[in-house]
Amino acid sequence: MKSSEDLEQIWRRLMEQYVVEQDHSRSDYFGLIKELLALRDRFGDEVSPRIESVYRLVLDEIVTSTAPPRSPISFGTSGWRGQLGKDITVASVRCVTEAIIAMYRRLDEDNSLAPHLGVDSYADACRHGCLVGYDNRFAGETLGRAVADALMAHGFNVYFCGETTTGVLSATLLRLQAAFSVNLTPSHNPLEYGGYKYNAADGGPAAAELTRLITSNARELVSRPTSETAEASTPRGACQSIDSLSLWQQLVDSQAAVHRIEYRKLLDRAAAHDNLVIAVDAVHGASRLHIERLLGPAANHLQLLRGTADVTFGGIAPEPSSANLQTVNGVLADNSARLKIGAIIDPDGDRIRFTDGTTEIGMNQFGALAYFFLHEQKGLSGMVAKTVATSNLVNAVARGLGEQVFETRVGFKEFKSVIGKALVCFEESDGISIIGHTPEKDAYIGLLLALDMVLESGRNLGEMLRELEARYGAFYPDRDSVAVSRSGAELDRTLAELARYRVGGSVVVGDEEKTIREVIDIDGRKIIFEDDSWLMIRPSGTEPKVRFYVESRTPDGAGFLVATARRMLDELGLL
C-alpha cells in the first residue's frame, strides 16, 4: 500500500496538469477524474475525497458558466448529448428548454406542428403540463430543477419525477396525458456526458420535424448574450412531485388485454417458484431505485448488482455490453437454481441485455424470441418491426409465421408509423417495446417479457434461442465502431463513396470473394451477400464515430466481416 504522501504528490502533479485555477474553460476536470479513478486500486478510499473535490469544480462550472456549448447543439436519434460543464450547463439546458417553449408558442400562429406535438395551442400545452426527470448523472437534480423552473416561468405545469428512467417517463406521460417530457440523460454514454431527451405527447422519441426546430431554436438562443425570459403577463405554472414508477405499473396493468402480460399474476407466479434466480446489474443507474418495486413479490429471487449511487459508474462505460455482463454471469454461475435470468440495464433504463449464465442473449436474439413468444404462446398476430442494423433472425421467424417485417432506419422514433400494429419493436442496440406499451424503448418491459417467457416454458433463454435457431437457422451478428478523421458534411460525402459497392459486384471477406445480392441505403449502406451474410456502415448520430454492423451465417464469419468493414473505411481514408 502506497503512503498518503505519495498520493499527495500525485494529486499535486495531476492538478497542475488538468486544472487551470479560476478558469473552467481551460480545465479538464473529467480527465483528472479518470486519472483518479485509475488510482483506486492502489490507494483505495483515500482517492474518494479528491474525486469529490473535483466534482465540486464541475458543479461550479455547470452552475456558473454562460459560455455557449463547446460543440453545437444537435438533437440526434435520442436527443442532445455533450460533456457536463463544457456543453451541458444550467445556462445551456435553459436555452434548450426555451427553444422547446418557443416551438409550442408557434402553435398559436401556425398549427402545422400540432399532429407531431399532440396539442393544439400553447395554452393547451401549459394546461396538460410536462414531466421532468433525470438519471443518476452528476448534477442531475440541479439541471432538472433548472428545466422545471424555466418551464414554470413560462406558464407550464410541471410533474417533477426526480431520478427515473426514460421508459417510465414515457409511460407516465401517457397515463397523465401530459404534453411532453424531458429527461436529463445521455443514456449509456461515459461518465463525463450529460444529455437532454425530449418526448412529445405520444410518449415516443420526437419526430425529425420537431428535433430540427429545437436544434435551430436552441442554437439561436445560445448565441445571444442572455436567454429569453417569460413575459411579465405569463402566470407561473405549478410544480408537483409524482411517483412515476407507480404510473408505469398502472399502464402495464391496463394494457394486459393487448399484450397479454398479466403483470401482477406473473409476479406472484415468479415469487412462488422454488427454482428461480433473477440477477440484475443496474450499473449504478436509475433502475437501481425501481427494480425491487418492479418485481414486487418476485424480488425474493432478486440479486441486484451495482445497486448503489455512483456517478462515476465505477470507472466503466455504463452500457449493456458483453464485457459488463460478466459480473452477472459470475453470480449466475454460483447459483444452483434451474431457471436463471440475468440482465444488465443502462443508466436511464431504455436498454437491456440478457444472459442465462452460459449464453448471452443480445437484443438481436431476444427481439426474435419475444416476437415468437407473443405470436405463438400469447396467440397474438401481426408484424414485427426492427431497425436495418438488426439481425435477420427475426426476418426468418416472421417469414416462417407468414407475417410481415417492417425494417427502418436506426432510431426508435422510426417506428412511429407501426406503433399499435407491430407486436414487437426492437433495435440491435438493446432497445425494445411491445404492442400495448409505450412507443419508447423500455428495459423494464423487456425484463417482464423475459420472466414470462422463462416461467411459461420452464426453460432458460439460451435453451429457447437454440430451439429457435434449430427451426429457423443460426445467425451470428456483431458490431463495432471507430473514431474517424472527418465529421459532418465532409464525413457524409466520404461515406457516399461506398456507393461503389453495387449489386452484382464482389467483396473479399477473409479469403473468400462474396457476391453482392442486395444493397439497402435507407441508413448508411447495408451490403447483403448471396449467402445471406451482410455488413452495414453508417455514421453515428450522437458521437464522432462511424459504426458498422455485420452478420454471418457461420460462427467465425462475423470477425471477417468486421475486418472487411474496417478495410473499407481505411480505403476511404477515414482511419
MIKEVEX-37050 format. One record per residue (C-alpha): residue in one letter; chain; x, y, z. Coordinates in Angstrom, 2 decimals, m for minus. Example, Ala and Ser with C-alpha at 12.3 -4.5 7.8 and 13.67 -1.06 7.14 Angstrom:
<recs>
A_A_12.30_m4.50_7.80
S_A_13.67_m1.06_7.14
</recs>
This chain:
<recs>
M_A_0.00_0.00_0.00
K_A_1.40_3.38_m1.01
S_A_1.54_6.12_1.59
S_A_m0.84_9.10_1.60
E_A_2.22_11.29_0.95
D_A_2.76_9.51_m2.36
L_A_m0.87_10.14_m3.26
E_A_m0.50_13.78_m2.29
Q_A_2.43_14.15_m4.68
I_A_0.46_12.54_m7.49
W_A_m2.52_14.76_m6.66
R_A_m0.45_17.94_m6.94
R_A_1.02_16.83_m10.26
L_A_m2.40_15.95_m11.71
M_A_m3.90_19.24_m10.51
E_A_m1.15_21.14_m12.30
Q_A_m1.73_19.07_m15.43
Y_A_m5.52_19.26_m15.64
V_A_m6.72_22.32_m13.70
V_A_m6.21_25.96_m14.59
E_A_m7.07_27.93_m11.48
Q_A_m10.09_30.22_m11.82
D_A_m10.58_29.13_m15.44
H_A_m13.16_26.40_m16.00
S_A_m12.95_26.62_m19.79
R_A_m9.28_25.60_m19.88
S_A_m9.56_22.93_m17.17
D_A_m10.13_19.25_m17.97
Y_A_m11.94_18.06_m14.86
F_A_m13.07_14.73_m16.26
G_A_m9.58_13.93_m17.49
L_A_m8.50_14.42_m13.87
I_A_m11.41_12.33_m12.51
K_A_m10.48_9.43_m14.80
E_A_m6.85_9.60_m13.63
L_A_m8.04_9.47_m10.02
L_A_m10.37_6.55_m10.68
A_A_m7.41_4.62_m12.06
L_A_m5.63_5.15_m8.72
R_A_m8.34_3.44_m6.64
D_A_m6.71_0.03_m6.85
R_A_m3.51_1.49_m5.37
F_A_m4.89_3.88_m2.79
G_A_m8.43_2.70_m2.07
D_A_m10.83_5.11_m0.36
E_A_m8.12_7.75_0.06
V_A_m8.85_8.80_m3.53
S_A_m12.56_9.47_m2.95
P_A_m12.28_12.89_m1.21
R_A_m10.16_14.15_m4.10
I_A_m12.67_12.93_m6.68
E_A_m15.42_14.69_m4.73
S_A_m13.41_17.93_m4.69
V_A_m13.06_17.80_m8.49
Y_A_m16.79_17.22_m8.85
R_A_m17.35_20.39_m6.83
L_A_m15.41_22.24_m9.52
V_A_m17.58_20.57_m12.20
L_A_m20.71_21.68_m10.35
D_A_m19.46_25.25_m10.15
E_A_m18.81_25.20_m13.90
I_A_m22.27_23.72_m14.60
V_A_m23.99_26.37_m12.48
T_A_m21.94_29.46_m13.37
S_A_m20.80_29.01_m16.97
T_A_m22.58_31.18_m19.52
A_A_m20.33_30.16_m22.43
P_A_m22.02_28.57_m25.45
P_A_m21.66_24.77_m25.66
R_A_m18.26_23.74_m26.97
S_A_m19.96_21.68_m29.68
P_A_m23.08_22.99_m31.49
I_A_m26.35_21.77_m30.00
S_A_m27.79_18.98_m32.13
F_A_m30.64_16.55_m31.46
G_A_m29.85_13.08_m32.80
T_A_m31.95_9.92_m32.59
S_A_m32.12_10.22_m28.79
G_A_m31.86_13.92_m28.05
W_A_m28.79_16.03_m27.32
R_A_m25.64_14.85_m25.58
G_A_m22.49_16.66_m24.52
Q_A_m19.88_16.98_m21.80
L_A_m21.03_18.15_m18.40
G_A_m19.73_21.65_m17.73
K_A_m18.41_22.22_m21.24
D_A_m21.64_21.62_m23.17
I_A_m24.29_20.72_m20.60
T_A_m24.76_23.58_m18.14
V_A_m27.65_25.25_m16.37
A_A_m27.49_28.01_m18.98
S_A_m27.45_25.66_m21.98
V_A_m30.27_23.40_m20.77
R_A_m32.36_26.52_m20.08
C_A_m31.73_27.61_m23.67
V_A_m32.84_24.21_m24.99
T_A_m35.91_24.36_m22.75
E_A_m36.75_27.83_m24.06
A_A_m36.26_26.50_m27.60
I_A_m38.92_23.89_m26.85
I_A_m41.17_26.56_m25.32
A_A_m40.78_28.67_m28.47
M_A_m41.87_25.67_m30.53
Y_A_m45.11_25.42_m28.53
R_A_m45.71_29.19_m28.75
R_A_m45.52_28.82_m32.52
L_A_m48.72_26.74_m32.40
D_A_m50.79_29.90_m31.86
E_A_m49.63_31.25_m35.22
D_A_m49.11_28.06_m37.21
N_A_m50.67_24.74_m36.19
S_A_m48.82_22.63_m38.77
L_A_m46.79_21.08_m35.93
A_A_m49.90_20.09_m33.95
P_A_m50.01_16.49_m35.29
H_A_m46.41_15.95_m34.14
L_A_m46.84_17.73_m30.80
G_A_m50.20_16.24_m29.88
V_A_m51.63_19.56_m28.61
D_A_m53.43_22.35_m30.45
S_A_m52.25_25.51_m28.70
Y_A_m49.73_26.92_m26.27
A_A_m52.37_27.22_m23.56
D_A_m53.35_23.59_m24.17
A_A_m49.73_22.50_m23.69
C_A_m49.36_24.53_m20.48
R_A_m52.56_23.10_m19.08
H_A_m51.66_19.47_m19.86
G_A_m48.25_20.10_m18.38
C_A_m44.94_18.33_m18.79
L_A_m42.74_15.84_m16.97
V_A_m39.16_16.45_m15.85
G_A_m36.78_13.70_m14.75
Y_A_m33.12_12.74_m14.79
D_A_m30.91_9.68_m14.43
N_A_m28.08_9.19_m11.93
R_A_m25.63_11.51_m13.72
F_A_m23.77_14.12_m11.73
A_A_m25.82_17.29_m11.14
G_A_m28.98_15.66_m12.46
E_A_m31.22_17.30_m9.90
T_A_m29.56_20.71_m10.41
L_A_m30.18_20.53_m14.15
G_A_m33.67_19.08_m13.69
R_A_m34.67_21.91_m11.35
A_A_m33.36_24.45_m13.87
V_A_m35.52_22.92_m16.61
A_A_m38.56_22.79_m14.34
D_A_m38.10_26.40_m13.25
A_A_m37.82_27.61_m16.86
L_A_m41.00_25.76_m17.80
M_A_m42.96_27.08_m14.83
A_A_m41.77_30.61_m15.57
H_A_m43.45_30.28_m18.97
G_A_m46.72_29.01_m17.50
F_A_m46.28_25.24_m17.79
N_A_m47.50_22.94_m15.06
V_A_m44.66_20.55_m14.21
Y_A_m44.74_16.99_m12.89
F_A_m41.34_16.56_m11.24
C_A_m40.34_12.88_m11.36
G_A_m36.85_13.09_m9.88
E_A_m34.44_10.30_m10.76
T_A_m36.21_7.86_m13.06
T_A_m35.88_6.05_m16.38
T_A_m36.78_7.01_m19.92
G_A_m39.32_4.19_m20.29
V_A_m41.01_5.07_m17.00
L_A_m41.26_8.72_m18.04
S_A_m42.85_7.69_m21.33
A_A_m45.48_5.58_m19.57
T_A_m46.14_8.35_m17.05
L_A_m46.60_10.84_m19.87
L_A_m49.27_8.63_m21.42
R_A_m51.07_8.00_m18.12
L_A_m51.19_11.71_m17.25
Q_A_m51.94_12.78_m20.84
A_A_m49.24_15.41_m20.47
A_A_m47.92_17.49_m23.36
F_A_m44.29_16.29_m23.26
S_A_m41.45_15.01_m21.12
V_A_m37.83_15.99_m20.55
N_A_m35.26_13.55_m19.22
L_A_m31.76_14.81_m18.41
T_A_m29.76_11.79_m19.56
P_A_m27.14_10.80_m22.16
S_A_m28.31_7.17_m21.93
H_A_m25.33_4.78_m21.94
N_A_m22.57_7.33_m22.67
P_A_m19.50_7.54_m20.38
L_A_m19.39_9.40_m17.06
E_A_m18.41_12.81_m18.45
Y_A_m21.56_13.09_m20.56
G_A_m24.87_14.74_m19.81
G_A_m27.89_14.82_m22.07
Y_A_m31.38_16.09_m22.82
K_A_m34.16_13.82_m24.12
Y_A_m37.48_15.27_m25.27
N_A_m40.61_13.20_m25.99
A_A_m43.83_14.74_m27.29
A_A_m47.37_13.77_m26.23
D_A_m47.29_10.34_m27.88
G_A_m44.58_9.26_m25.42
G_A_m42.08_8.35_m28.12
P_A_m38.86_9.95_m29.37
A_A_m39.62_13.22_m31.13
A_A_m40.20_13.35_m34.87
A_A_m37.48_14.83_m37.07
E_A_m39.68_17.88_m37.77
L_A_m39.53_18.71_m34.04
T_A_m35.87_17.93_m33.38
R_A_m34.80_20.08_m36.32
L_A_m36.80_23.01_m34.93
I_A_m35.50_22.52_m31.39
T_A_m31.93_22.42_m32.73
S_A_m32.29_25.64_m34.73
N_A_m34.13_27.47_m31.91
A_A_m31.55_26.39_m29.35
R_A_m28.57_27.38_m31.47
E_A_m30.06_30.82_m31.94
L_A_m30.72_31.23_m28.21
V_A_m27.24_30.17_m27.04
S_A_m25.68_32.69_m29.41
R_A_m27.39_35.57_m27.60
P_A_m25.81_37.30_m24.57
T_A_m28.73_36.21_m22.36
S_A_m31.57_33.79_m22.93
E_A_m35.18_34.80_m23.30
T_A_m37.31_35.16_m20.19
A_A_m41.04_34.75_m19.69
E_A_m43.33_37.63_m20.44
A_A_m44.37_39.51_m17.32
S_A_m48.03_38.69_m18.02
T_A_m47.45_34.92_m18.09
P_A_m48.90_33.27_m14.97
R_A_m46.37_30.99_m13.35
G_A_m47.06_27.27_m13.65
A_A_m47.18_24.89_m10.68
C_A_m44.85_22.02_m9.80
Q_A_m45.99_18.66_m8.41
S_A_m43.70_15.78_m7.39
I_A_m45.02_12.38_m8.52
D_A_m44.19_8.69_m8.23
S_A_m43.54_7.83_m11.87
L_A_m42.98_4.09_m11.37
S_A_m46.49_3.59_m9.97
L_A_m47.91_5.14_m13.14
W_A_m45.73_2.83_m15.26
Q_A_m47.21_m0.11_m13.36
Q_A_m50.73_1.22_m13.95
L_A_m50.09_1.39_m17.70
V_A_m48.85_m2.22_m17.85
D_A_m51.85_m3.40_m15.81
S_A_m54.30_m1.50_m18.01
Q_A_m52.94_m2.96_m21.27
A_A_m52.95_m6.65_m20.28
A_A_m55.69_m7.43_m22.82
V_A_m53.48_m6.02_m25.60
H_A_m50.04_m7.51_m24.86
R_A_m51.35_m10.35_m22.64
I_A_m48.72_m9.90_m19.96
E_A_m50.67_m10.23_m16.72
Y_A_m48.22_m8.27_m14.62
R_A_m49.41_m8.98_m11.06
K_A_m50.14_m12.66_m11.73
L_A_m46.72_m13.01_m13.34
L_A_m45.02_m11.62_m10.23
D_A_m46.99_m13.97_m7.98
R_A_m46.05_m16.97_m10.15
A_A_m42.41_m15.97_m10.02
A_A_m42.49_m15.41_m6.26
A_A_m43.89_m18.91_m5.71
H_A_m41.30_m20.60_m7.92
D_A_m38.77_m22.60_m5.90
N_A_m36.01_m22.85_m8.52
L_A_m35.51_m19.34_m9.95
V_A_m32.90_m16.58_m9.70
I_A_m33.08_m13.09_m11.23
A_A_m29.75_m11.22_m11.32
V_A_m29.95_m7.60_m12.48
D_A_m26.97_m5.28_m12.88
A_A_m28.16_m1.66_m12.59
V_A_m24.63_m0.31_m13.25
H_A_m25.41_2.31_m10.55
G_A_m28.08_3.81_m12.85
A_A_m31.67_4.91_m12.21
S_A_m33.02_1.35_m12.41
R_A_m31.41_0.60_m9.02
L_A_m34.25_2.66_m7.48
H_A_m37.01_0.67_m9.19
I_A_m36.09_m3.00_m9.60
E_A_m37.31_m4.26_m6.23
R_A_m40.66_m2.47_m6.59
L_A_m40.89_m3.51_m10.23
L_A_m40.59_m7.19_m9.27
G_A_m42.74_m6.87_m6.14
P_A_m43.14_m10.29_m4.50
A_A_m40.80_m11.81_m7.10
A_A_m37.96_m9.74_m5.63
N_A_m37.45_m12.67_m3.25
H_A_m35.43_m14.16_m6.14
L_A_m33.56_m10.92_m6.95
Q_A_m29.84_m10.35_m6.74
L_A_m29.23_m6.65_m7.51
L_A_m25.72_m5.80_m8.64
R_A_m24.10_m2.35_m8.68
G_A_m27.19_m1.05_m6.94
T_A_m25.55_1.88_m5.14
A_A_m25.35_5.51_m6.23
D_A_m22.12_6.23_m8.14
V_A_m21.88_8.99_m10.75
T_A_m18.57_7.53_m11.95
F_A_m20.10_4.08_m12.68
G_A_m17.02_2.60_m11.05
G_A_m14.98_3.93_m13.95
I_A_m16.61_1.77_m16.65
A_A_m18.61_2.79_m19.71
P_A_m22.15_2.07_m18.39
E_A_m23.53_0.19_m21.38
P_A_m25.15_m3.25_m21.64
S_A_m22.01_m4.73_m23.22
S_A_m20.68_m8.28_m23.24
A_A_m17.78_m7.19_m21.02
N_A_m20.07_m5.57_m18.45
L_A_m22.35_m8.61_m18.45
Q_A_m19.60_m10.81_m17.00
T_A_m20.44_m9.74_m13.44
V_A_m23.96_m11.14_m13.87
N_A_m22.57_m14.31_m15.41
G_A_m20.41_m14.83_m12.32
V_A_m23.38_m14.50_m9.99
L_A_m25.47_m16.94_m12.02
A_A_m22.62_m19.44_m12.20
D_A_m22.54_m19.55_m8.40
N_A_m26.30_m20.08_m8.12
S_A_m27.83_m23.57_m8.22
A_A_m31.30_m22.51_m9.44
R_A_m32.60_m24.30_m12.55
L_A_m34.08_m21.17_m14.14
K_A_m31.69_m18.23_m14.42
I_A_m32.47_m14.77_m15.73
G_A_m29.57_m12.32_m15.87
A_A_m29.81_m8.79_m17.20
I_A_m27.82_m5.57_m17.39
I_A_m29.63_m2.23_m17.75
D_A_m28.13_1.08_m18.83
P_A_m28.36_4.25_m16.63
D_A_m31.65_5.61_m18.00
G_A_m33.28_2.18_m18.31
D_A_m34.00_2.14_m22.02
R_A_m31.58_m0.67_m22.94
I_A_m31.26_m4.21_m21.62
R_A_m29.16_m7.28_m22.45
F_A_m29.72_m10.78_m21.13
T_A_m27.79_m13.88_m20.13
D_A_m28.69_m17.21_m18.53
G_A_m25.17_m17.59_m17.17
T_A_m23.87_m19.58_m20.11
T_A_m25.47_m17.94_m23.16
E_A_m25.58_m14.20_m23.84
I_A_m28.81_m13.05_m25.45
G_A_m28.48_m9.62_m27.03
M_A_m31.45_m7.79_m28.47
N_A_m30.72_m9.25_m31.93
Q_A_m31.75_m12.61_m30.48
F_A_m34.12_m11.53_m27.73
G_A_m36.28_m9.46_m30.09
A_A_m36.84_m12.55_m32.23
L_A_m37.56_m14.69_m29.15
A_A_m40.04_m12.13_m27.82
Y_A_m41.83_m11.92_m31.16
F_A_m42.11_m15.71_m31.42
F_A_m43.37_m15.87_m27.82
L_A_m46.09_m13.23_m28.25
H_A_m47.17_m14.74_m31.56
E_A_m47.14_m18.43_m30.67
Q_A_m47.59_m18.56_m26.87
K_A_m49.78_m15.50_m26.33
G_A_m51.81_m16.03_m29.51
L_A_m51.21_m12.57_m30.99
S_A_m50.86_m11.95_m34.71
G_A_m49.17_m9.09_m36.53
M_A_m45.93_m7.78_m37.95
V_A_m42.57_m7.27_m36.25
A_A_m40.60_m4.02_m36.52
K_A_m36.80_m3.78_m36.49
T_A_m34.09_m1.34_m37.47
V_A_m32.00_m2.08_m40.54
A_A_m28.89_m2.80_m38.43
T_A_m30.66_m5.62_m36.58
S_A_m30.14_m9.36_m37.14
N_A_m32.15_m11.08_m39.85
L_A_m33.07_m13.88_m37.44
V_A_m36.46_m12.26_m36.86
N_A_m36.92_m11.96_m40.64
A_A_m36.66_m15.74_m40.86
V_A_m39.07_m16.16_m37.93
A_A_m41.66_m13.81_m39.44
R_A_m41.35_m15.49_m42.82
G_A_m41.96_m18.85_m41.18
L_A_m45.03_m17.48_m39.36
G_A_m46.38_m15.83_m42.50
E_A_m46.06_m12.33_m41.07
Q_A_m44.54_m9.07_m42.33
V_A_m41.33_m7.35_m41.26
F_A_m41.12_m3.56_m41.00
E_A_m37.46_m2.60_m41.42
T_A_m36.40_1.02_m40.98
R_A_m33.59_3.42_m40.20
V_A_m31.70_3.30_m36.90
G_A_m33.56_5.17_m34.15
F_A_m36.64_4.21_m32.16
K_A_m38.58_7.20_m33.49
E_A_m38.63_5.47_m36.87
F_A_m41.23_3.01_m35.52
K_A_m43.96_5.66_m35.13
S_A_m45.93_4.50_m38.17
V_A_m46.30_0.94_m36.84
I_A_m46.96_1.61_m33.13
G_A_m50.10_m0.33_m32.26
K_A_m49.58_m2.66_m35.24
A_A_m46.23_m4.34_m34.63
L_A_m46.17_m6.92_m31.83
V_A_m42.54_m6.09_m31.08
C_A_m40.38_m3.09_m31.99
F_A_m36.68_m3.53_m31.35
E_A_m33.22_m2.41_m32.39
E_A_m29.88_m4.16_m32.16
S_A_m28.57_m1.68_m29.58
D_A_m30.64_m3.40_m26.86
G_A_m33.87_m1.38_m27.08
I_A_m37.35_m2.96_m27.17
S_A_m41.04_m2.21_m26.75
I_A_m44.19_m4.22_m27.45
I_A_m47.76_m3.70_m28.58
G_A_m49.89_m2.07_m25.90
H_A_m46.87_m0.46_m24.25
T_A_m45.09_2.82_m24.97
P_A_m43.53_3.91_m28.29
E_A_m40.27_4.35_m26.36
K_A_m37.73_1.60_m25.73
D_A_m38.00_0.26_m22.20
A_A_m35.75_m2.18_m20.34
Y_A_m38.45_m2.95_m17.79
I_A_m40.97_m4.33_m20.25
G_A_m38.11_m6.41_m21.66
L_A_m37.39_m7.82_m18.20
L_A_m41.04_m8.75_m17.65
L_A_m41.13_m10.42_m21.07
A_A_m38.05_m12.49_m20.21
L_A_m39.60_m13.52_m16.89
D_A_m42.87_m14.52_m18.57
M_A_m41.05_m16.46_m21.30
V_A_m38.91_m18.41_m18.84
L_A_m41.78_m19.26_m16.48
E_A_m44.16_m20.17_m19.29
S_A_m41.68_m22.52_m21.00
G_A_m39.77_m23.79_m17.98
R_A_m36.58_m23.22_m19.99
N_A_m33.79_m20.67_m19.92
L_A_m33.40_m18.08_m22.66
G_A_m30.35_m19.84_m24.10
E_A_m32.33_m23.06_m24.49
M_A_m35.15_m21.19_m26.21
L_A_m32.67_m19.50_m28.54
R_A_m31.14_m22.82_m29.59
E_A_m34.61_m24.20_m30.32
L_A_m35.47_m21.14_m32.41
E_A_m32.19_m21.41_m34.35
A_A_m32.78_m25.12_m34.93
R_A_m36.10_m24.20_m36.56
Y_A_m35.11_m21.05_m38.49
G_A_m31.33_m21.21_m38.84
A_A_m28.46_m19.63_m36.91
F_A_m27.36_m16.01_m37.32
Y_A_m24.16_m14.53_m35.88
P_A_m24.30_m10.71_m35.56
D_A_m21.56_m8.37_m34.36
R_A_m20.86_m4.65_m34.34
D_A_m18.06_m2.20_m33.76
S_A_m17.25_1.47_m34.18
V_A_m14.21_3.61_m34.88
A_A_m13.31_7.26_m34.37
V_A_m12.77_8.85_m37.77
S_A_m10.78_11.72_m39.21
R_A_m13.74_13.63_m40.66
S_A_m17.14_14.77_m39.44
G_A_m20.38_16.39_m40.53
A_A_m20.97_17.00_m44.22
E_A_m17.38_16.04_m45.07
L_A_m17.88_12.62_m43.47
D_A_m21.20_12.15_m45.27
R_A_m19.56_12.95_m48.62
T_A_m16.78_10.46_m47.94
L_A_m19.16_7.68_m46.89
A_A_m21.18_8.33_m50.07
E_A_m18.22_6.78_m51.92
L_A_m19.41_3.40_m50.59
A_A_m21.88_3.55_m53.50
R_A_m19.10_1.89_m55.50
Y_A_m20.26_m1.39_m53.90
R_A_m23.23_m2.32_m56.11
V_A_m25.48_m5.31_m56.70
G_A_m23.59_m7.88_m58.74
G_A_m20.21_m6.67_m57.56
S_A_m17.95_m8.59_m55.24
V_A_m16.09_m8.04_m51.96
V_A_m13.29_m10.13_m50.48
V_A_m14.24_m11.28_m46.96
G_A_m11.49_m13.23_m45.24
D_A_m10.10_m15.41_m48.04
E_A_m13.43_m15.66_m49.86
E_A_m14.88_m13.47_m52.60
K_A_m18.56_m12.77_m51.94
T_A_m21.08_m11.52_m54.49
I_A_m23.40_m8.64_m53.52
R_A_m27.07_m9.68_m53.82
E_A_m28.78_m6.57_m52.41
V_A_m27.94_m3.07_m51.15
I_A_m30.12_m1.13_m48.69
D_A_m29.29_2.57_m48.39
I_A_m32.04_3.90_m46.11
D_A_m29.48_4.49_m43.34
G_A_m25.85_4.35_m44.35
R_A_m25.14_1.38_m46.62
K_A_m26.10_m2.24_m45.90
I_A_m24.45_m4.72_m48.26
I_A_m26.10_m8.15_m48.35
F_A_m24.24_m11.06_m49.91
E_A_m25.63_m14.12_m51.68
D_A_m25.02_m16.36_m48.65
D_A_m27.29_m14.06_m46.51
S_A_m24.33_m12.59_m44.61
W_A_m24.15_m8.79_m44.61
L_A_m22.29_m5.71_m43.38
M_A_m23.56_m2.20_m42.80
I_A_m21.68_1.09_m42.36
R_A_m23.25_4.31_m41.06
P_A_m22.16_7.47_m39.21
S_A_m23.07_7.70_m35.51
G_A_m25.83_10.20_m34.79
T_A_m24.51_11.03_m31.31
E_A_m20.71_10.62_m31.36
P_A_m17.78_11.46_m33.74
K_A_m17.63_7.86_m34.94
V_A_m18.57_5.55_m37.77
R_A_m20.44_2.43_m36.73
F_A_m20.51_m0.86_m38.57
Y_A_m22.79_m3.83_m38.11
V_A_m22.30_m7.31_m39.54
E_A_m23.98_m10.69_m39.58
S_A_m22.60_m14.06_m40.65
R_A_m24.27_m17.44_m41.07
T_A_m21.21_m19.17_m39.58
P_A_m19.71_m18.75_m36.09
D_A_m16.32_m17.47_m37.30
G_A_m17.56_m15.35_m40.20
A_A_m18.56_m12.23_m38.21
G_A_m14.94_m11.41_m37.42
F_A_m14.03_m11.50_m41.12
L_A_m16.93_m9.15_m41.91
V_A_m15.84_m6.68_m39.20
A_A_m12.32_m6.71_m40.66
T_A_m13.77_m6.08_m44.11
A_A_m15.78_m3.07_m42.88
R_A_m12.64_m1.63_m41.27
R_A_m10.74_m2.13_m44.52
M_A_m13.44_m0.27_m46.45
L_A_m13.16_2.71_m44.09
D_A_m9.38_2.63_m44.36
E_A_m9.61_2.68_m48.16
L_A_m11.78_5.82_m47.84
G_A_m9.07_7.48_m45.75
L_A_m11.21_7.69_m42.62
L_A_m8.99_5.78_m40.18
</recs>
